[in-house]
Amino acid sequence: MPTERAAGPQSAPMAPAGPLPAPAGRPAPEERPRPEPKARRPRTPAVQPDETDESCARMTTTTTTAITHIANLVTNDPSLGDGTPLGLIQDAAVVIDGDRIVWTGESSKAPATDNAVDAGGRAVIPGFVDSHSHLVFAGDRTAEFNARMSGRPYSAGGIRTTVAATRSASDDELSANVARYAAEALRQGTTTFETKSGYGLTVEDEARALRIAARHTDEVTFLGAHIVSPEHADDPAGYVDLVTGPMLDACAPHARWIDVFCERGAFDEDQARTVLTAGLARGLHPRIHANQLGHGPGVRLAVELDAASADHCTHLDDADLDALGQGDTVATLLPGAEFSTRAAWPDARRILGAGATVALSTDCNPGSSFTSSMPFCIALAVRDMGMTPDEAVWSATAGGAAALRRTDIGRITPGARADLVILDAPSHVHLAYRPGVPLAGAVWRRGERVV
């Protein structure tokens, strides 16, 4: 465990003096992000250095804390570290002032602070950014998963099963579920998460799903176009009219994003374009479920509409790769879905080779990827999708931030939000090297220790 003490005017290094107090209470919901410019590899704005040769930002009058004796610090800014995308700094320190990072550099050069935490030779990484989840749901699909893993046919309704259970649940039950899975993710190092509606499929149920989601995160996505609702099974065009009319009117005030499942059996290219452009007209930026079950138009539509991300990206041709490489749309890979359905893995090496930005996310949902663990997804990405440990960690932090068009998270740089994880390991590589082991020893979000 990291240790903490009050620091006097002297500089670090500082010796541990006792156990770090446990966090008090559940942290507040995510703050509304400020608009940020698009960037292929987003960076925090430059800041003026002080007399040291490390990077810093001006301190304020709030309480300051230094985390020192970090064996390996992942900053995700090459200019602060070893020149790699992870921007690694050895024997490092981080200074937090309020809810922001104000200094990073060598531990021996850390400025004086009010408090000190000794990382004890552990690694520190940015908090994970989970940019794709479906947490507003009720019910359980254990039988479906068990049948699939046992090679038996299963005739229950899939997503429709969850829709029925979600419609029947109370607001309090749904909010408690979101809180449960968000807390589960936080204990594993996730400090920012996106979540969607999509299990209501009526005007009232989609709007309440978004209101509930907004209690827990500001990264809220309207996914009325998840599947055609059971009531419109014989009239998909009528359902698209509902999604882009009364449902959008009710949902737009509660969401930042709009999404659509562009796949055979869900929504075709024209329908998906209609949904996304209607959302754009209401101020919602597009995301898209694309090319998961087979090759289709979703990825190219995402790039055409400047969607923040195209999610899944399992079945891509050369034209899809060229589009991703030339555009600003992030390819968000969701290895939990392939693991849980025994589907083909996305070829991350091919996507990275095309010059695309890649994010990793959990796709946490009760049917096809019931995991909230970003470390598990990192391990799968390294083992089965061809990513290196460095690439996977970058994609689970800075890549997720890019998929949310954020530059204030996913990195440990002066000016960024103070979201970080002390690993019970000397290196970030252990996230893939020790799969299934709980390595998040301590978590800070917005400058406060929450785990």
C-alpha positions as CSV (number, residue, x, y, z in Angstrom):
1,M,0.0,0.0,0.0
2,P,1.2,3.5,-0.7
3,T,1.9,5.6,2.4
4,E,1.3,9.3,3.2
5,R,2.5,12.0,5.4
6,A,2.2,15.8,5.8
7,A,5.2,17.4,4.1
8,G,7.1,20.4,5.3
9,P,8.9,22.9,3.2
10,Q,11.6,20.5,2.1
11,S,11.4,18.7,-1.2
12,A,11.0,15.0,-1.8
13,P,12.1,12.2,-1.5
14,M,9.9,11.6,1.5
15,A,9.7,8.5,3.7
16,P,6.5,6.8,4.4
17,A,5.0,7.4,7.9
18,G,1.9,5.2,8.0
19,P,-1.0,3.8,6.1
20,L,-2.9,6.0,3.6
21,P,-6.4,6.7,4.9
22,A,-9.2,5.0,3.1
23,P,-11.3,7.1,0.8
24,A,-14.5,8.5,2.2
25,G,-17.8,8.0,0.4
26,R,-18.6,7.5,-3.2
27,P,-17.0,10.0,-5.6
28,A,-19.1,12.6,-7.3
29,P,-20.2,12.0,-10.9
30,E,-17.9,12.9,-13.8
31,E,-17.7,16.6,-14.5
32,R,-19.0,17.9,-17.8
33,P,-16.0,18.1,-20.1
34,R,-15.1,21.3,-21.8
35,P,-15.1,21.3,-25.6
36,E,-11.7,20.3,-27.0
37,P,-10.3,20.5,-30.5
38,K,-10.1,17.2,-32.4
39,A,-6.7,15.6,-32.6
40,R,-5.4,12.2,-33.8
41,R,-3.2,11.9,-30.7
42,P,-4.7,14.5,-28.2
43,R,-2.3,16.3,-26.0
44,T,-2.8,18.6,-23.1
45,P,-2.0,22.3,-23.8
46,A,1.6,23.4,-23.2
47,V,2.4,25.0,-19.8
48,Q,5.2,27.2,-18.6
49,P,7.9,25.4,-16.7
50,D,9.4,26.6,-13.5
51,E,13.1,26.7,-12.6
52,T,13.4,22.9,-12.9
53,D,13.8,21.2,-16.2
54,E,10.6,19.1,-15.6
55,S,7.2,19.9,-16.8
56,C,4.9,21.8,-14.5
57,A,1.9,24.1,-14.2
58,R,1.2,27.0,-11.9
59,M,0.2,25.8,-8.4
60,T,-2.9,27.4,-6.7
61,T,-3.8,27.8,-3.1
62,T,-5.5,24.4,-2.8
63,T,-3.9,21.5,-1.0
64,T,-1.0,19.9,-2.9
65,T,0.1,16.3,-2.8
66,A,3.2,14.7,-4.2
67,I,3.3,11.0,-5.2
68,T,6.9,10.0,-5.2
69,H,9.2,7.0,-5.7
70,I,7.3,5.8,-8.7
71,A,9.2,3.1,-10.5
72,N,7.6,3.7,-13.9
73,L,5.3,6.6,-14.6
74,V,3.1,6.4,-17.7
75,T,2.4,10.0,-18.8
76,N,1.2,9.3,-22.4
77,D,3.2,12.4,-23.5
78,P,6.5,11.6,-25.2
79,S,7.8,15.1,-24.5
80,L,7.8,14.4,-20.8
81,G,9.5,11.1,-20.8
82,D,11.5,8.7,-22.9
83,G,10.1,9.8,-26.3
84,T,7.8,6.8,-26.7
85,P,4.0,7.2,-26.9
86,L,3.8,6.3,-23.3
87,G,6.2,9.0,-22.2
88,L,7.7,6.8,-19.5
89,I,9.6,8.5,-16.6
90,Q,11.7,6.3,-14.3
91,D,11.9,7.0,-10.5
92,A,9.3,9.6,-11.0
93,A,7.0,11.8,-9.1
94,V,3.6,13.5,-9.7
95,V,2.3,16.6,-8.0
96,I,-1.5,17.1,-7.6
97,D,-3.0,20.5,-6.9
98,G,-6.8,20.3,-6.3
99,D,-8.2,18.2,-9.1
100,R,-5.3,18.8,-11.5
101,I,-1.9,17.5,-12.3
102,V,0.6,20.4,-11.9
103,W,4.0,18.7,-12.1
104,T,5.7,15.5,-13.3
105,G,9.3,14.6,-13.3
106,E,12.1,12.8,-11.5
107,S,11.3,12.0,-7.8
108,S,14.4,13.7,-6.5
109,K,13.3,17.0,-8.1
110,A,9.7,17.1,-6.9
111,P,8.7,20.5,-5.4
112,A,7.6,20.9,-1.8
113,T,3.9,20.0,-1.2
114,D,1.5,19.9,1.7
115,N,1.2,16.1,1.6
116,A,3.3,13.2,0.3
117,V,2.5,9.7,-0.8
118,D,5.3,7.2,-1.3
119,A,4.5,4.8,-4.1
120,G,7.2,2.5,-2.9
121,G,8.6,1.5,-6.3
122,R,5.3,0.8,-7.9
123,A,4.1,1.9,-11.3
124,V,1.6,4.7,-11.9
125,I,-0.6,5.0,-15.0
126,P,-3.5,7.3,-16.0
127,G,-6.9,6.2,-14.9
128,F,-8.6,4.0,-17.5
129,V,-11.1,5.6,-19.9
130,D,-13.8,3.1,-20.8
131,S,-15.4,4.7,-23.8
132,H,-18.1,2.1,-24.6
133,S,-20.5,0.4,-22.1
134,H,-24.2,-0.4,-21.7
135,L,-24.8,-0.2,-17.9
136,V,-28.5,0.9,-17.8
137,F,-30.1,-2.5,-17.8
138,A,-31.9,-5.0,-15.6
139,G,-32.1,-8.8,-15.7
140,D,-29.6,-11.6,-16.3
141,R,-28.6,-13.7,-19.4
142,T,-26.6,-16.4,-17.7
143,A,-28.6,-19.1,-19.4
144,E,-27.9,-17.6,-22.8
145,F,-24.1,-17.4,-22.1
146,N,-24.0,-21.0,-20.7
147,A,-25.8,-22.4,-23.7
148,R,-23.4,-20.6,-26.1
149,M,-20.3,-21.8,-24.3
150,S,-21.8,-25.3,-24.1
151,G,-22.5,-25.5,-27.8
152,R,-26.3,-25.8,-27.3
153,P,-29.0,-23.9,-29.2
154,Y,-30.7,-21.1,-27.3
155,S,-34.0,-19.6,-28.4
156,A,-34.5,-16.8,-25.9
157,G,-34.7,-13.3,-27.1
158,G,-31.2,-11.9,-26.6
159,I,-31.3,-8.1,-26.5
160,R,-35.1,-8.3,-26.3
161,T,-34.9,-10.2,-23.1
162,T,-32.9,-7.4,-21.5
163,V,-35.3,-4.8,-23.0
164,A,-38.3,-6.5,-21.2
165,A,-36.4,-6.7,-17.9
166,T,-35.2,-3.1,-18.1
167,R,-38.7,-1.8,-18.9
168,S,-40.0,-3.6,-15.8
169,A,-37.4,-2.3,-13.4
170,S,-37.8,0.8,-11.3
171,D,-35.6,3.9,-11.6
172,D,-34.0,3.0,-8.3
173,E,-33.2,-0.5,-9.4
174,L,-31.6,0.7,-12.7
175,S,-29.6,3.4,-10.9
176,A,-28.3,0.9,-8.3
177,N,-27.2,-1.4,-11.1
178,V,-25.2,1.5,-12.8
179,A,-23.7,2.4,-9.5
180,R,-22.7,-1.2,-8.8
181,Y,-20.9,-1.7,-12.1
182,A,-19.3,1.8,-12.0
183,A,-17.9,1.1,-8.6
184,E,-16.7,-2.3,-9.8
185,A,-14.9,-0.6,-12.6
186,L,-13.5,2.1,-10.4
187,R,-11.9,-0.5,-8.1
188,Q,-10.0,-1.8,-11.2
189,G,-8.8,1.7,-12.2
190,T,-11.5,3.1,-14.5
191,T,-11.9,6.8,-13.7
192,T,-14.0,7.8,-16.7
193,F,-16.7,5.8,-18.4
194,E,-19.2,6.3,-21.2
195,T,-22.6,4.5,-21.1
196,K,-25.6,4.2,-23.3
197,S,-29.3,3.8,-23.4
198,G,-30.7,1.1,-25.8
199,Y,-32.6,-1.3,-23.6
200,G,-35.8,0.8,-23.4
201,L,-36.7,1.4,-27.0
202,T,-39.7,3.5,-26.2
203,V,-39.7,7.3,-25.8
204,E,-40.3,7.1,-22.1
205,D,-37.9,4.3,-21.4
206,E,-35.0,5.7,-23.4
207,A,-35.3,9.1,-21.8
208,R,-35.4,7.7,-18.3
209,A,-32.3,5.5,-19.1
210,L,-30.4,8.6,-20.1
211,R,-31.5,10.5,-17.0
212,I,-30.3,7.6,-14.8
213,A,-27.0,7.4,-16.7
214,A,-26.4,11.1,-16.2
215,R,-26.5,10.6,-12.4
216,H,-23.3,8.6,-12.8
217,T,-21.4,10.1,-15.8
218,D,-21.4,13.0,-18.2
219,E,-20.4,10.7,-21.1
220,V,-24.0,9.7,-21.9
221,T,-25.0,8.2,-25.3
222,F,-28.5,8.0,-26.8
223,L,-28.8,4.5,-28.4
224,G,-32.5,4.3,-29.3
225,A,-31.3,2.7,-32.5
226,H,-29.9,-0.4,-30.8
227,I,-32.4,-2.7,-32.4
228,V,-35.9,-2.2,-33.9
229,S,-38.3,-2.3,-30.9
230,P,-40.5,-5.3,-30.6
231,E,-43.6,-3.1,-31.2
232,H,-42.2,-2.1,-34.6
233,A,-40.8,-5.4,-35.7
234,D,-42.9,-5.2,-38.9
235,D,-42.3,-1.5,-39.4
236,P,-38.6,-0.7,-39.1
237,A,-39.1,2.6,-41.1
238,G,-41.7,3.6,-38.6
239,Y,-39.3,2.9,-35.7
240,V,-36.6,5.1,-37.4
241,D,-39.1,7.9,-37.6
242,L,-39.8,7.4,-33.9
243,V,-36.1,7.4,-33.0
244,T,-35.4,10.6,-35.0
245,G,-38.6,12.4,-34.0
246,P,-40.3,12.1,-30.6
247,M,-37.6,9.9,-29.0
248,L,-34.8,12.2,-30.0
249,D,-36.8,15.2,-28.8
250,A,-37.1,13.5,-25.3
251,C,-33.6,12.2,-25.2
252,A,-31.3,14.9,-26.6
253,P,-31.3,17.1,-23.5
254,H,-29.9,14.2,-21.4
255,A,-27.1,13.0,-23.8
256,R,-23.8,14.2,-25.3
257,W,-23.6,11.5,-28.0
258,I,-25.8,9.5,-30.4
259,D,-25.1,6.0,-31.5
260,V,-26.6,3.4,-33.9
261,F,-26.1,-0.3,-34.4
262,C,-25.2,-0.4,-38.1
263,E,-25.3,-4.2,-38.9
264,R,-27.4,-6.6,-40.9
265,G,-30.4,-7.4,-38.8
266,A,-30.3,-4.0,-37.1
267,F,-30.0,-0.8,-39.1
268,D,-28.7,-0.5,-42.7
269,E,-26.5,2.3,-44.0
270,D,-29.4,4.7,-45.0
271,Q,-31.2,4.2,-41.7
272,A,-28.0,4.7,-39.7
273,R,-27.2,7.9,-41.6
274,T,-30.7,9.2,-40.9
275,V,-30.4,8.5,-37.2
276,L,-26.9,10.0,-36.9
277,T,-27.6,13.1,-38.9
278,A,-30.8,13.8,-37.0
279,G,-28.7,13.6,-33.8
280,L,-26.1,16.0,-35.2
281,A,-28.9,18.5,-36.0
282,R,-29.8,18.3,-32.3
283,G,-26.2,18.9,-31.1
284,L,-25.4,15.2,-30.4
285,H,-22.1,14.0,-31.8
286,P,-22.1,10.5,-33.5
287,R,-20.6,7.2,-32.5
288,I,-21.4,4.0,-34.2
289,H,-21.4,0.2,-33.7
290,A,-19.8,-0.9,-36.9
291,N,-18.5,-4.0,-38.7
292,Q,-18.9,-6.3,-35.7
293,L,-20.8,-9.3,-37.1
294,G,-19.6,-9.0,-40.7
295,H,-18.3,-6.5,-43.2
296,G,-20.6,-3.5,-43.8
297,P,-20.7,0.2,-44.4
298,G,-20.5,1.3,-40.7
299,V,-16.8,2.3,-40.5
300,R,-16.9,4.4,-43.7
301,L,-20.1,6.0,-42.6
302,A,-18.5,6.9,-39.3
303,V,-15.5,8.6,-41.0
304,E,-17.9,10.3,-43.4
305,L,-19.8,11.9,-40.6
306,D,-16.7,12.5,-38.4
307,A,-18.0,10.2,-35.7
308,A,-15.8,10.2,-32.6
309,S,-15.5,6.4,-32.8
310,A,-16.4,3.4,-34.8
311,D,-16.8,0.6,-32.3
312,H,-16.0,-3.2,-32.8
313,C,-14.2,-2.9,-36.2
314,T,-13.9,-6.7,-36.4
315,H,-14.4,-7.1,-40.1
316,L,-12.5,-4.5,-42.2
317,D,-11.3,-4.3,-45.8
318,D,-8.6,-2.1,-47.1
319,A,-11.0,0.8,-47.9
320,D,-12.1,0.8,-44.3
321,L,-8.5,0.9,-43.0
322,D,-7.7,3.7,-45.4
323,A,-10.7,5.7,-44.2
324,L,-9.7,5.2,-40.5
325,G,-6.1,6.0,-41.2
326,Q,-7.0,9.3,-43.0
327,G,-9.8,10.4,-40.7
328,D,-10.2,11.4,-37.0
329,T,-12.6,8.6,-36.1
330,V,-11.1,6.3,-33.4
331,A,-11.3,2.5,-33.9
332,T,-12.6,1.3,-30.6
333,L,-11.9,-2.4,-30.1
334,L,-14.0,-4.4,-27.6
335,P,-12.2,-7.7,-27.0
336,G,-14.6,-8.8,-24.2
337,A,-17.3,-9.3,-26.9
338,E,-15.1,-11.6,-29.0
339,F,-14.1,-13.5,-25.8
340,S,-17.7,-13.9,-24.7
341,T,-19.1,-15.0,-28.0
342,R,-16.1,-16.9,-29.4
343,A,-16.1,-14.7,-32.4
344,A,-13.2,-13.7,-34.6
345,W,-10.7,-11.2,-33.1
346,P,-10.2,-7.8,-34.6
347,D,-6.7,-7.5,-36.2
348,A,-5.3,-4.7,-34.2
349,R,-1.9,-4.8,-35.9
350,R,-3.5,-4.2,-39.2
351,I,-5.6,-1.3,-37.9
352,L,-2.6,0.3,-36.2
353,G,-0.5,-0.3,-39.3
354,A,-3.0,1.8,-41.3
355,G,-2.3,4.8,-39.0
356,A,-5.6,4.7,-37.2
357,T,-6.0,5.7,-33.5
358,V,-7.1,2.7,-31.5
359,A,-9.0,2.6,-28.2
360,L,-9.8,-0.3,-26.0
361,S,-13.1,-0.6,-24.0
362,T,-15.1,-3.2,-22.1
363,D,-18.5,-3.0,-24.0
364,C,-19.9,-4.0,-20.6
365,N,-23.4,-5.4,-21.2
366,P,-25.3,-8.4,-19.9
367,G,-25.4,-10.3,-23.2
368,S,-22.1,-10.3,-25.1
369,S,-19.5,-8.8,-22.8
370,F,-20.3,-8.9,-19.2
371,T,-17.0,-7.5,-17.9
372,S,-16.2,-4.1,-16.3
373,S,-12.4,-4.9,-16.3
374,M,-10.2,-2.8,-18.5
375,P,-7.1,-4.8,-17.3
376,F,-8.8,-7.9,-18.6
377,C,-9.4,-6.2,-22.0
378,I,-5.7,-5.2,-22.1
379,A,-4.6,-8.8,-21.5
380,L,-6.9,-10.0,-24.3
381,A,-5.7,-7.3,-26.7
382,V,-2.1,-8.3,-26.1
383,R,-2.7,-12.1,-26.2
384,D,-5.3,-12.4,-29.0
385,M,-5.4,-9.1,-31.0
386,G,-1.6,-8.6,-31.6
387,M,-1.1,-5.5,-29.6
388,T,2.0,-4.8,-27.5
389,P,1.6,-4.1,-23.8
390,D,2.6,-0.5,-24.4
391,E,0.0,-0.1,-27.2
392,A,-2.8,-1.7,-25.2
393,V,-2.2,0.5,-22.1
394,W,-2.1,3.6,-24.3
395,S,-5.3,2.6,-26.0
396,A,-7.0,1.9,-22.7
397,T,-6.2,5.4,-21.4
398,A,-5.3,8.0,-24.0
399,G,-7.1,6.1,-26.8
400,G,-10.3,6.0,-24.8
401,A,-9.9,9.8,-24.2
402,A,-9.5,10.3,-27.9
403,A,-12.7,8.3,-28.5
404,L,-14.5,10.7,-26.2
405,R,-12.7,13.7,-27.8
406,R,-11.2,14.6,-24.5
407,T,-7.7,16.0,-23.8
408,D,-8.1,16.4,-20.0
409,I,-8.1,12.7,-19.2
410,G,-6.1,9.6,-20.2
411,R,-2.7,11.2,-19.5
412,I,-0.6,12.4,-16.5
413,T,0.5,15.8,-17.7
414,P,0.4,19.2,-16.2
415,G,-3.1,20.7,-16.7
416,A,-4.7,17.3,-17.0
417,R,-7.3,16.1,-14.5
418,A,-5.7,14.2,-11.6
419,D,-7.0,10.7,-12.5
420,L,-4.4,8.0,-11.9
421,V,-3.8,4.5,-10.6
422,I,-0.9,3.1,-8.5
423,L,-0.4,-0.5,-9.6
424,D,0.7,-3.2,-7.2
425,A,3.5,-3.9,-9.7
426,P,6.7,-2.2,-10.8
427,S,5.6,-1.8,-14.5
428,H,2.5,-1.3,-16.5
429,V,3.4,-4.4,-18.5
430,H,2.1,-6.4,-15.6
431,L,-1.4,-5.6,-16.7
432,A,-0.9,-8.1,-19.5
433,Y,1.8,-10.2,-17.8
434,R,-0.4,-11.0,-14.8
435,P,-3.9,-11.4,-16.3
436,G,-6.8,-11.7,-13.9
437,V,-4.8,-10.4,-10.9
438,P,-6.2,-7.3,-9.2
439,L,-3.4,-4.8,-9.6
440,A,-5.1,-1.5,-8.9
441,G,-3.6,-0.7,-5.5
442,A,-4.9,2.9,-5.2
443,V,-7.0,5.1,-7.4
444,W,-7.2,8.9,-7.6
445,R,-10.0,10.7,-9.4
446,R,-10.2,14.4,-9.8
447,G,-7.4,14.7,-7.2
448,E,-9.0,12.6,-4.5
449,R,-8.2,9.1,-3.5
450,V,-11.3,7.0,-4.1
451,V,-9.9,3.4,-3.8
